Amino acid sequence: MSIKDWDEENRPREKLLQRGAQALTDAELLAIFLRTGVKGKSALDLAHDLLKEFGDLRSLLGAEIGRFCQANGLGTVKYIQLQACLELSKRYLSQCLQRGDVMSSPDVTRNYLLTALGGKPYEVFACLFLDNKNRVIKFEELFFGTVDGASVYPREVMRKVLDHNAAAVIFAHNHPSGVADPSHADITITQVLKDILDKIKVRVLDHIIVGDGYSISLAERGLM
């Protein structure tokens, strides 16, 4: 049966209009993005198949182009459209973040970092450089590693802080495993960087670890 033949309240598009996007399941949102199904399957059937094939939404959206385009119902055009949607989301969150004090809008900050770093198959250590009113000067990915970790060089961090004339920073990195629990190494490098930047009167406000759909703040846990 085609989605058009369903009761109106069960159709993903109508459901979104009536109840908001947050009321839809991952499969329903994906079906709206896909627009059409394949022979013998509706867009929603196809969406369920794709989520089952990739394991979850994060793995699907983060798939490399070759893997993505091999899946039934997808292809280069869909990959391009998806990358454009993801980039629009990042830019929207980035502009929201730049409108004021990041410490007064922690949810926006976390959502931005989740979007920027979540789903990467390797570890990335990044930094939000802030002015003296905690407004974003720049977000920059500084160090890149493997699935197990990334080497962080304090001297390079200090150079970047001085280059951006930052008064404060928020560090962030992802755990490709999806588990955001801070390791001993995470806590140690945070303290090392904090001690170094204290000497030049630059505040380290937080270190946020990004996992699979959630994040952990070292500051909130009293680990800084």
Contacts in CASP RR format, 6 or more apart in sequence:
PFRMAT RR
TARGET T0000
AUTHOR 0000-0000-0000
METHOD contacts of the structure
MODEL  1
MSIKDWDEENRPREKLLQRGAQALTDAELLAIFLRTGVKGKSALDLAHDL
LKEFGDLRSLLGAEIGRFCQANGLGTVKYIQLQACLELSKRYLSQCLQRG
DVMSSPDVTRNYLLTALGGKPYEVFACLFLDNKNRVIKFEELFFGTVDGA
SVYPREVMRKVLDHNAAAVIFAHNHPSGVADPSHADITITQVLKDILDKI
KVRVLDHIIVGDGYSISLAERGLM
1 42 0 8 1.000
2 42 0 8 1.000
3 11 0 8 1.000
3 12 0 8 1.000
3 31 0 8 1.000
3 42 0 8 1.000
3 43 0 8 1.000
3 44 0 8 1.000
4 11 0 8 1.000
8 14 0 8 1.000
9 15 0 8 1.000
9 18 0 8 1.000
12 24 0 8 1.000
12 28 0 8 1.000
12 29 0 8 1.000
12 31 0 8 1.000
12 32 0 8 1.000
12 43 0 8 1.000
12 44 0 8 1.000
13 32 0 8 1.000
15 23 0 8 1.000
15 24 0 8 1.000
15 28 0 8 1.000
16 23 0 8 1.000
16 24 0 8 1.000
16 28 0 8 1.000
16 32 0 8 1.000
21 29 0 8 1.000
24 32 0 8 1.000
26 47 0 8 1.000
26 51 0 8 1.000
26 56 0 8 1.000
26 57 0 8 1.000
27 44 0 8 1.000
27 47 0 8 1.000
27 48 0 8 1.000
27 51 0 8 1.000
28 44 0 8 1.000
28 47 0 8 1.000
30 47 0 8 1.000
30 50 0 8 1.000
30 51 0 8 1.000
30 57 0 8 1.000
30 60 0 8 1.000
31 42 0 8 1.000
31 43 0 8 1.000
31 44 0 8 1.000
31 46 0 8 1.000
31 47 0 8 1.000
32 43 0 8 1.000
33 81 0 8 1.000
33 82 0 8 1.000
33 85 0 8 1.000
34 43 0 8 1.000
34 46 0 8 1.000
34 47 0 8 1.000
34 73 0 8 1.000
34 78 0 8 1.000
35 43 0 8 1.000
36 43 0 8 1.000
37 43 0 8 1.000
37 45 0 8 1.000
37 46 0 8 1.000
37 73 0 8 1.000
38 46 0 8 1.000
38 72 0 8 1.000
38 73 0 8 1.000
41 49 0 8 1.000
46 72 0 8 1.000
46 73 0 8 1.000
49 72 0 8 1.000
50 60 0 8 1.000
50 71 0 8 1.000
50 72 0 8 1.000
50 73 0 8 1.000
50 74 0 8 1.000
51 57 0 8 1.000
51 60 0 8 1.000
53 71 0 8 1.000
54 60 0 8 1.000
54 63 0 8 1.000
54 71 0 8 1.000
58 118 0 8 1.000
58 119 0 8 1.000
58 212 0 8 1.000
58 213 0 8 1.000
60 68 0 8 1.000
61 82 0 8 1.000
61 86 0 8 1.000
62 68 0 8 1.000
62 119 0 8 1.000
65 76 0 8 1.000
65 79 0 8 1.000
68 74 0 8 1.000
68 75 0 8 1.000
68 78 0 8 1.000
68 79 0 8 1.000
68 82 0 8 1.000
69 75 0 8 1.000
69 76 0 8 1.000
69 79 0 8 1.000
86 115 0 8 1.000
89 115 0 8 1.000
90 112 0 8 1.000
90 115 0 8 1.000
90 116 0 8 1.000
93 108 0 8 1.000
93 111 0 8 1.000
93 112 0 8 1.000
93 115 0 8 1.000
94 112 0 8 1.000
94 136 0 8 1.000
94 139 0 8 1.000
96 105 0 8 1.000
96 108 0 8 1.000
96 112 0 8 1.000
97 105 0 8 1.000
97 108 0 8 1.000
97 109 0 8 1.000
97 112 0 8 1.000
97 128 0 8 1.000
97 136 0 8 1.000
97 139 0 8 1.000
98 135 0 8 1.000
98 136 0 8 1.000
100 133 0 8 1.000
100 134 0 8 1.000
100 135 0 8 1.000
100 136 0 8 1.000
101 133 0 8 1.000
101 134 0 8 1.000
101 135 0 8 1.000
102 108 0 8 1.000
102 109 0 8 1.000
102 128 0 8 1.000
102 130 0 8 1.000
102 134 0 8 1.000
102 135 0 8 1.000
102 136 0 8 1.000
102 170 0 8 1.000
102 205 0 8 1.000
103 134 0 8 1.000
103 205 0 8 1.000
104 134 0 8 1.000
106 217 0 8 1.000
109 128 0 8 1.000
109 170 0 8 1.000
109 208 0 8 1.000
110 208 0 8 1.000
110 215 0 8 1.000
110 217 0 8 1.000
112 139 0 8 1.000
113 126 0 8 1.000
113 128 0 8 1.000
113 172 0 8 1.000
113 208 0 8 1.000
113 210 0 8 1.000
113 215 0 8 1.000
114 210 0 8 1.000
114 211 0 8 1.000
114 213 0 8 1.000
114 214 0 8 1.000
114 215 0 8 1.000
116 126 0 8 1.000
116 139 0 8 1.000
116 172 0 8 1.000
117 124 0 8 1.000
117 126 0 8 1.000
117 172 0 8 1.000
117 173 0 8 1.000
117 174 0 8 1.000
117 210 0 8 1.000
118 174 0 8 1.000
118 210 0 8 1.000
118 211 0 8 1.000
118 212 0 8 1.000
118 213 0 8 1.000
119 174 0 8 1.000
119 176 0 8 1.000
119 212 0 8 1.000
120 174 0 8 1.000
120 176 0 8 1.000
121 147 0 8 1.000
121 176 0 8 1.000
122 144 0 8 1.000
122 145 0 8 1.000
122 146 0 8 1.000
122 147 0 8 1.000
122 149 0 8 1.000
122 150 0 8 1.000
122 176 0 8 1.000
123 144 0 8 1.000
123 145 0 8 1.000
123 146 0 8 1.000
123 147 0 8 1.000
123 148 0 8 1.000
123 149 0 8 1.000
123 150 0 8 1.000
123 173 0 8 1.000
123 174 0 8 1.000
123 175 0 8 1.000
123 176 0 8 1.000
124 141 0 8 1.000
124 143 0 8 1.000
124 144 0 8 1.000
124 145 0 8 1.000
124 150 0 8 1.000
124 173 0 8 1.000
124 174 0 8 1.000
125 141 0 8 1.000
125 142 0 8 1.000
125 143 0 8 1.000
125 144 0 8 1.000
125 150 0 8 1.000
125 152 0 8 1.000
125 171 0 8 1.000
125 172 0 8 1.000
125 173 0 8 1.000
126 139 0 8 1.000
126 140 0 8 1.000
126 141 0 8 1.000
126 142 0 8 1.000
126 171 0 8 1.000
126 172 0 8 1.000
126 173 0 8 1.000
127 139 0 8 1.000
127 140 0 8 1.000
127 142 0 8 1.000
127 157 0 8 1.000
127 160 0 8 1.000
127 169 0 8 1.000
127 170 0 8 1.000
127 171 0 8 1.000
127 172 0 8 1.000
128 136 0 8 1.000
128 138 0 8 1.000
128 139 0 8 1.000
128 169 0 8 1.000
128 170 0 8 1.000
128 171 0 8 1.000
128 172 0 8 1.000
129 136 0 8 1.000
129 137 0 8 1.000
129 138 0 8 1.000
129 139 0 8 1.000
129 140 0 8 1.000
129 160 0 8 1.000
129 161 0 8 1.000
129 164 0 8 1.000
129 166 0 8 1.000
129 169 0 8 1.000
130 136 0 8 1.000
130 137 0 8 1.000
130 166 0 8 1.000
130 167 0 8 1.000
130 168 0 8 1.000
130 169 0 8 1.000
130 170 0 8 1.000
130 205 0 8 1.000
131 137 0 8 1.000
131 166 0 8 1.000
131 167 0 8 1.000
131 168 0 8 1.000
132 167 0 8 1.000
132 168 0 8 1.000
134 168 0 8 1.000
134 205 0 8 1.000
137 164 0 8 1.000
137 165 0 8 1.000
137 166 0 8 1.000
138 164 0 8 1.000
140 160 0 8 1.000
142 152 0 8 1.000
142 156 0 8 1.000
142 157 0 8 1.000
142 160 0 8 1.000
143 150 0 8 1.000
143 151 0 8 1.000
143 152 0 8 1.000
143 153 0 8 1.000
143 156 0 8 1.000
144 150 0 8 1.000
145 151 0 8 1.000
147 176 0 8 1.000
147 177 0 8 1.000
150 173 0 8 1.000
152 189 0 8 1.000
152 193 0 8 1.000
154 192 0 8 1.000
154 193 0 8 1.000
154 196 0 8 1.000
157 193 0 8 1.000
157 196 0 8 1.000
157 197 0 8 1.000
158 196 0 8 1.000
158 197 0 8 1.000
158 200 0 8 1.000
161 169 0 8 1.000
161 197 0 8 1.000
161 200 0 8 1.000
161 202 0 8 1.000
162 200 0 8 1.000
166 202 0 8 1.000
167 201 0 8 1.000
167 202 0 8 1.000
167 203 0 8 1.000
168 202 0 8 1.000
168 203 0 8 1.000
168 204 0 8 1.000
168 205 0 8 1.000
169 197 0 8 1.000
169 202 0 8 1.000
169 203 0 8 1.000
169 204 0 8 1.000
169 205 0 8 1.000
170 204 0 8 1.000
170 205 0 8 1.000
170 206 0 8 1.000
170 207 0 8 1.000
170 208 0 8 1.000
171 190 0 8 1.000
171 193 0 8 1.000
171 204 0 8 1.000
171 206 0 8 1.000
171 207 0 8 1.000
171 208 0 8 1.000
172 207 0 8 1.000
172 208 0 8 1.000
172 209 0 8 1.000
172 210 0 8 1.000
173 186 0 8 1.000
173 207 0 8 1.000
173 209 0 8 1.000
173 210 0 8 1.000
174 209 0 8 1.000
174 210 0 8 1.000
174 211 0 8 1.000
175 181 0 8 1.000
175 209 0 8 1.000
175 210 0 8 1.000
175 211 0 8 1.000
177 211 0 8 1.000
178 211 0 8 1.000
178 212 0 8 1.000
178 213 0 8 1.000
179 211 0 8 1.000
179 212 0 8 1.000
180 209 0 8 1.000
180 210 0 8 1.000
180 211 0 8 1.000
180 212 0 8 1.000
180 214 0 8 1.000
180 215 0 8 1.000
180 216 0 8 1.000
181 209 0 8 1.000
181 216 0 8 1.000
182 209 0 8 1.000
182 216 0 8 1.000
182 218 0 8 1.000
182 221 0 8 1.000
182 223 0 8 1.000
186 207 0 8 1.000
186 209 0 8 1.000
186 218 0 8 1.000
187 218 0 8 1.000
187 223 0 8 1.000
190 204 0 8 1.000
190 207 0 8 1.000
190 218 0 8 1.000
190 223 0 8 1.000
190 224 0 8 1.000
191 224 0 8 1.000
193 204 0 8 1.000
194 204 0 8 1.000
194 224 0 8 1.000
197 203 0 8 1.000
197 204 0 8 1.000
198 204 0 8 1.000
204 224 0 8 1.000
205 219 0 8 1.000
206 217 0 8 1.000
206 218 0 8 1.000
206 219 0 8 1.000
206 220 0 8 1.000
206 224 0 8 1.000
207 217 0 8 1.000
207 218 0 8 1.000
207 219 0 8 1.000
207 224 0 8 1.000
208 215 0 8 1.000
208 216 0 8 1.000
208 217 0 8 1.000
208 218 0 8 1.000
209 215 0 8 1.000
209 216 0 8 1.000
209 218 0 8 1.000
218 224 0 8 1.000
END
